[in-house]
Amino acid sequence: MSPTPEPAPSSGLPQQDEEKRLRELGYRPVLARRMGGFGNFAISFSVISILSGCMTLYGFGLNTGGPAVMLWGWAGVGLFVLCVGLALAEVTSAYPTSGALYYMADRLGGRRWGWYTGWLNLLGLLGAIAGIDYGAALFTGAFANLQWGFTPTPGKTMLIFCAILLLHAVLNLFGVRLVSLLNSVSVWWHLAGVALIVGALAIVPDHHRSASFVFTRFVNETGWHNPLYVAAIGLLLAQYTFSGYDASAHLSEETSQASVSAARGIVRSIWASWIAGFVLLAGLTFAIQDYDATRNTATGVPPAQILLDGLGTGGASALLLVVIVAQLFCGNAEVAAASRMVFAFSRDGALPGSHLWRTVSSRTQTPVAAVWLSVVVAGVLALPSLYSATAYNAVTAINVIGITPAYAIPVLLRLRAGDRFRPGPWHLGRWSRPIGWIAVVWVAGVTVLFCLPQASPVTVDTMNYASVALAVVLVLATVWWYVARRSYGTPTAAAYGDDRDQAELAEGIV
């Protein structure tokens, strides 16, 4: 029997009560609360972006276990990720703030827990912008190559990447209402895109693979000989894709009825992506014409080769454009989530120059400086791609190795708190502890998987740099702790009471 969340009768909280709750948590409302429940779900669904993650990582899946691991791995990983999402949603309902994970950890475990969770989450979000938008630049280059014979050199790809970053910065500066609208469009674009791709691949090609091939064929091109090890590594296609659903929590202060809507947004984004992603992977795999040619395609993008073989150049180009637009939606949503994390972390004095990054536009009620910082740092993270794909992969490994453990820390601390934890209006009832422990154990296991070598023999070019990235993040966070620990701190519940000086309340508004 599947667990059913139990929203309390207060699930219809009016907006004013949400502003009151935010003040009780110690923050003065300064962001525009203009996002509805669907928009909140849409931002996490857009960040997960099956048309970005599944398409980009499909080649990885072809080598590490093949069809069987891709399909069954997606089904199994999705179930465990749903447990993580359910557990995180419960804590989000109790602490609906832009700081999200680090604020929860700070409240439940203390300042150091909040500090390290915040740095893992922040650098994971910034690495995600770099990875998503650079991936969109690669797909854009491939599309231009098909259409006009464009040669996507590293330099040209970097220029496309910078243009995409600039576009996303500008779109986010218009305010959360536009961001919410674009994310709502993104949901339907993703679902229609999956239906279009799978439908075309089901109808047009003359040849399709058998169900036996799709669901039982195991392929190992990793160099490792242990099939269990290879299958475990192959699970990472799904786990890499299922990340970013904390975006719903980061947009809490801009969401109506956030104590319920943000929690629901997390859970809905996972199960919707779970179903649609399985359909997409199955559709692509049934349509493979030549497995080895797809795996070693000159396009560098195996799904593009499947589209070319099945639909021809015209059809492949059209559907590739659908995927690129989905990736652009994904990157835009990630910039929104990361900038709110920058704003919140700066509001609590954790970043260098915090007084600048926490400023909010009086016209759009958007953290303008935080948006610019997010895209600039993402651009810097991608610079190594000009010289070495390996170096770039090491930098963007910060995304998954940072953000995934950060999901489990608030859940672990909530379990440790026991009855001291006061649930919000959206909670799991008697299922809270078993689901919470499943989530924590799963995240601990996949964090180990993230760090294991994925190819043999292990060389400078094939080494998995995720463990190095994790060590660098923790060392930097520790060093900065001793510099900024006096300035960092989440506020007390009384920090923004009615008797607060109005001039002090106005600080941070420009």
Disulfide bonds with the S-S distance in Angstrom:
none
